[in-house]
Every structure is written in structure tokens, then in C-alpha cells.
Amino acid sequence: MIKTRFAPSPTGLIHLGNVRTALFNALLAQAQQGVFLLRIEDTDQERSAEQYVWQLMEDLRWLGANWQEGPAQERDNAPYYQSQRGEIYARYYDQLSAQGQVYPCFCSQQELAVSRKLQRAAGQAPRYAGTCAHLSVEEIAQKRAKGLQPALRFRVPRGATIEFTDLVRGTQRYATDDIGDFIIRRADDTPAFFFCNAVDDALMGVTHVLRGEDHLTNTPRQLLILQALGLPKPHYGHISLIVGADNSPLSKRHGSRSLKELREEGWLPEGIVNYLARLGHTYGQDDFLTFAQLAAQFDLQRLGKASAKFDEQQLKHWQQQAVLQADPERLWQWMDAATHALVPPEAKTAFINTVHPNLVFPQDALLWATILCTENWAYTPEAAAEIHNAGAAFFAHALVALQDSQTDWQTMAHCLKISSGKKGKNLFMPLRAALTGMTHGPEMSQVLPLLGLETARARLQKAQAA
């Protein structure tokens, strides 16, 4: 059975980039009737915070990317917090030590920085020079006696090639001589990402790992670790990174926000999912799909290698599609308290039905509640110009047509066309401007009955006097 995973570090709120990684793994698992695992990689105790764990779990549930194993869904592979798995890691460190595949490294950060600088100056790729690779037992004891705490380095075999088939990018080959010995346990005894991430994937039965292409060069290191420990290796797939219009990594200046921020701004999860599922993955159809439909059509062969460009207008398009799909009661709950306060209870259903096609965000509902349910609004400059151009005589005819039609829009428009001689835009635009203060908006056939006869008459009289 296929098992995917999302393994975030809880050092902040999750943003669109890592949200998409979680989504792709959830979609792949559901497409194959597999398991989506959530693991919390909180080995950075200084920066990790439980509040971020709870927030990311709330965000994933809101998005619909529900995990079948992990915190609050525990199975035999618990614990799912890496900070609670120290004894497990210790056993595997001991195994590697017994096999002679690791060694203590006492090099300071300053010494390592100098070494990298010298290598770059010599035109070489920076990698560990092997300074501590052959320390004797006595030399190690002497350094420990001085109070020096070593990191633990994995001894990379020389003259070999690491080859694997990436699920997205095909065959990949890395020469071990280009890698250099790397740290798998820091000097403070905390496990390094290379190590605990690979070990946990193997022990938790993860079969497929979709992650950002920035992790591609981590994969040969992790395969070396798993091979040395005799642990199973997952299939790795490295998805394209999301970039802004300038082709630089997506950031706040490109409009990237946390999922929490998007939720608070009124974005709907279905819209976000429909957009992100298509960002670096192609679908055969462009219409709105449910999470289950997106999962059913998710295909590794459709993952792209080129960078995926973030386009907020496209995100907004899918937001609008999600709003159009929402049922009236959900829309009402999505609207804010200020809107609820303005719309009379008896007008709730008519209001929602009237403004529904014109909503993208909750503030749009508040705008139309203000226009349709209060008199605390003003003409836009465009609307004022339409009213001025139509002239008082036009609105005198409109008042008569309103009385004759009793808020039936089609009847009113027909009567006004005959009496005023106006038609098309010259008829409809001044009426819209007078009745709503806007030159665009909901269908007037629904607006007019919602306003009612008295309110409509007062607004036409106001326009006549303008």
C-alpha cells in the first residue's frame, strides 16, 4: 500500500509553498487508496513551538488534506514528534558507530567556514575536507578532555556513484566524491535532518516522498544512510518550486501569505486547493473540482519539472469559482457580522441569491449589504456621470414606469423604453446607477424587488434631483 507524508518543522505558519507540498502528498495517497502521514519534525527546539503544530493541523483540516496517521491519528509508528524519538535515533547511531561508518568531528563553525572559503577560491566545490576523519582514540579523548563536544559525521564511501530514479525528474546520478562526509548528529546531540528524516520515513513505512526540488541533493545522502542501516528506501519525487513573476522563490512580496492569513481574509479552501493542485501539475479539465475529483485525477506523470509561477489573479479566479459553488447557508456564515447586522432577517435569502454571483470576498457582501439594505452609500464617479447624462426628464419617466411595474424589472424597463425613447446601455446604465450607486453589480431583476417599491422610488427621486 502506498504511503505518503508531510513532515513540516513547526517554526512558523505554513505558507503556500509547503501547503502545496502537503496537498500533493495527500492527493497522491488518496488517488491510490493509500495513507497520508503527518509527522512533526521539531528537532530545532529553540524555534519549534506547539502553537504552530496546532495551527498547521487546523490549517490542513480546513484545507481538506486530512491525514490518516500522525498526531491525533496514532498508529503503531508513534510517536510522531521527532523530539520524542531520541532513543530510536540513538540505536541507529550506535549501529553506524559499530559498523565504523561514522566518526566524531570537532571542527568549529569558524574552521569549517574558512575551509569552504579556501575551496571556493581554488575553484573546488565546498565539502568537508575530512579533517577529523582519521583521529586516533587518544586524539579523540584529548579533545573531549578539553570540553570539546563533537558532531557525528557519516563516512561517505569514496569512488562510488549513487543512482536513483526520481518520480518527477527521472534518473539521477551523484558521485560520492562530490558529496563529502556530512553531519548526522549535531554537537548538541540533536539529530540532523539528513538522518532523522530518512530513518523516520523508513521506520514509518513511507513509500513515496514528494518534496521540493531544493531537497534533491539531500537524497543521495539519505540513500547512503538507509543503505548503511539496511532500511527500506522510499521513492523520491522532487516537485518544482513556486516562484514569483521575477522567477525568484515565492515570498511575501509576491503575495505569498500563510494559510491562516488567507483564511482570515476570506479565501475558501476549495479555491486554494483547485489552484495549488494545478500549480506544477496539469489536469485534463479546467472546471472546478472537488478534493476527491482532484485526487482521482492526480498523476505523477503530470508533474512538471519547470518552476511553477504563482499568479494571484489565477488564485482569485478559483476563489470566485469556489464562492459560486458554495451553498447559501455556507455563504451566510462566510459573510462577516457587520453584513449580518445590516441585512434584515426576512431579506436574508433574497439578499444572498441576489449578490451571490458578484461575491469574491466577504467584504463584497458587506458592500452590497450597505448599498441594498441602507442609505449609507454614495454614487461612484462613474454612476454620478451616468445620472447627470441621463437628465431629470429620464428619471421622471422612470418614476412613472416604476409605479406601473410595481418592481417587476422587465415591465419597468419596457415601459421606460417606450416613454423615454431610450434603449440598451442608455436605458439600463442610468437606472442601475440611480438604484445602486454603481455601474456594475447584481442582476437588476433581483435588485429591484429586494429594494422594494418605496426605496426604489426614493432613489429615483434622488437621481432626478441630482
Secondary structure as GFF3:
##gff-version 3
##sequence-region A 1 466
A	DSSP	beta_strand	3	6	.	.	.	ID=ss1
A	DSSP	alpha_helix	16	31	.	.	.	ID=ss2
A	DSSP	beta_strand	35	38	.	.	.	ID=ss3
A	DSSP	alpha_helix	50	63	.	.	.	ID=ss4
A	DSSP	three_ten_helix	82	84	.	.	.	ID=ss5
A	DSSP	alpha_helix	86	98	.	.	.	ID=ss6
A	DSSP	beta_strand	102	105	.	.	.	ID=ss7
A	DSSP	alpha_helix	109	121	.	.	.	ID=ss8
A	DSSP	alpha_helix	137	145	.	.	.	ID=ss9
A	DSSP	beta_strand	151	154	.	.	.	ID=ss10
A	DSSP	beta_strand	161	166	.	.	.	ID=ss11
A	DSSP	beta_strand	170	175	.	.	.	ID=ss12
A	DSSP	three_ten_helix	176	178	.	.	.	ID=ss13
A	DSSP	beta_strand	182	185	.	.	.	ID=ss14
A	DSSP	alpha_helix	193	203	.	.	.	ID=ss15
A	DSSP	beta_strand	208	212	.	.	.	ID=ss16
A	DSSP	three_ten_helix	213	218	.	.	.	ID=ss17
A	DSSP	alpha_helix	219	229	.	.	.	ID=ss18
A	DSSP	beta_strand	235	239	.	.	.	ID=ss19
A	DSSP	beta_strand	242	243	.	.	.	ID=ss20
A	DSSP	three_ten_helix	252	254	.	.	.	ID=ss21
A	DSSP	alpha_helix	259	265	.	.	.	ID=ss22
A	DSSP	alpha_helix	269	276	.	.	.	ID=ss23
A	DSSP	alpha_helix	291	296	.	.	.	ID=ss24
A	DSSP	three_ten_helix	300	302	.	.	.	ID=ss25
A	DSSP	beta_strand	308	309	.	.	.	ID=ss26
A	DSSP	alpha_helix	312	325	.	.	.	ID=ss27
A	DSSP	alpha_helix	328	334	.	.	.	ID=ss28
A	DSSP	alpha_helix	337	342	.	.	.	ID=ss29
A	DSSP	three_ten_helix	345	347	.	.	.	ID=ss30
A	DSSP	alpha_helix	348	355	.	.	.	ID=ss31
A	DSSP	three_ten_helix	356	358	.	.	.	ID=ss32
A	DSSP	alpha_helix	362	373	.	.	.	ID=ss33
A	DSSP	alpha_helix	381	390	.	.	.	ID=ss34
A	DSSP	alpha_helix	392	405	.	.	.	ID=ss35
A	DSSP	alpha_helix	409	420	.	.	.	ID=ss36
A	DSSP	alpha_helix	425	436	.	.	.	ID=ss37
A	DSSP	alpha_helix	444	451	.	.	.	ID=ss38
A	DSSP	alpha_helix	453	465	.	.	.	ID=ss39
###
